[in-house]
């Protein structure tokens, strides 16, 4: 079950795990949570200019930084090639926006890989706060 819901490259949840958790959170009407969708800007150019190994390393580093910036009870997932999603419980929209702005700043300042190389990236992000009547699709 764990392997079926995890992304093998980054070690975070995959789309299936994310969708299942989001469905459960919406169905149980958690009192407060936010969904953030993040996309690595110009990721194709990383693969094209530095190679797929460098692109894979960047995805791993972004996933690690996202995971480190949220709580264990929150969900960080890779939901597409260079797209990540976060479900964070008990945060208001304003709190989530501040936290994500900090994460985006850290990533923009560079992420050190295991070989010491610094990987630069910027991410685009959208955030939505769950309200009664929302569905996973409406949040996304």
N, C-alpha and C positions, 0 to 999 in steps of 0.2 A: 504494500500500500504506500509506503514511504517513497519507494523508487518511482511509482506511478505518478506521484504528485510533486516530484522534485525535478528541477532542471539539472541535467548531468554536467553541464559546463560550469555553471555558477554556484550550484549548491543551494540556491534559494528555491522557493516553490515555483512550479511551472503554471501555465495557464489553467490546466485542469484543477490543480490544488487551489489556485486563487479563486476560480469560479465557484468551486464547491464551498469554500469558506465564505465568500461574498453572499452566495445564496443562503447559507445558514445564518449569517449575521442579519440579513434583510428579513428572513422568515421569523427569526426570534425577536425581531424589532429591538435590537440592542439600542439602548437609550441614546448613545451618541458615538458616531464614528465618522471618519472621513476616508475618502478614496482619492488617491493621487495617481496620476498616470504620467510617467516620465519617459522621454525619448532622447536618446543620444543624438545630438545634432551632427549632421554630416558624417555619420558613421561609415557610409560607403567609401568615403575618401580615405578613411583610416585603413580599411582593407585594401583599397586600390594602391595607396602610396607606401604603406608600411608592411602590408601582408596580413594574411588571415590570422597568423599566430599573434601578431600585435593587436588585432581587433579582438580576438578571444581574450587576451590578457586584459584589455581595457574593460570588456564586459564583466570579467571576474572582479576587477577592482571596483567598478561602479557598484556591483551587487554587494561586495563586502562593505563599502562605505555606507550604502543604504541600510544594510542589516545592522551595522554598528550604531547608526543614528536613530534607530527605533528600538522599541522594547521587544523582549522575547515574545510577548503576547500579541504583538502586531504581526502582520503578514507582509513580507517583501517577496515579490515574484517577478520572474522574467516571463512576460506574456507574449513576446514576439521577438524577432531577431535582435533589435536594439531597443526594445520597449520594456519598461519595468512598471510595476504597479505596487502600490502600498495600501493596505487597509490598517488604519490606526484607530484603536478604540479610545473612548473617553478624551478626545481632543475636540476643541471647537475648530471651526474653520480658520479663525485668526491664529490660534496656537499652531495648527498644522502648517499654515503658510509661513510662519516664523521659523519653524523647525526645518521645513523644506528649503527655505531661502538659505539657511545655514549650511545645509547639505550641498546645495548647488554651488555655494561659494567655496566650500572645501574641495569639491571635485574640480571646479574651475581653476583652483590654485595648483592643481596637479596631484596625482596619485602615484605614490612610489610602488613600483612592482617588486617582486621578490629578488630580481637581479639588480635592483637599485635604480633602474631606469624610471624616469618620471613621465607619466602619461597625462596629457592634457585633454580635457573634454569639456564641452558645455552641454547642458541638457535643457530641453523645453519641458514644461510641466503644467498640468492642469489639476485643480483640486476641487472636490465636491463634498459637501457635508450631507449625510443621510438625514432625510426628513420622512415623516410618516407618509406612506403612499409611494415612496421611491421603490424602484426595482433595480437590480444590478445594471440593466441596460440604461435606465435613466441616469444613474450615477455616472456610468461610463461616458 
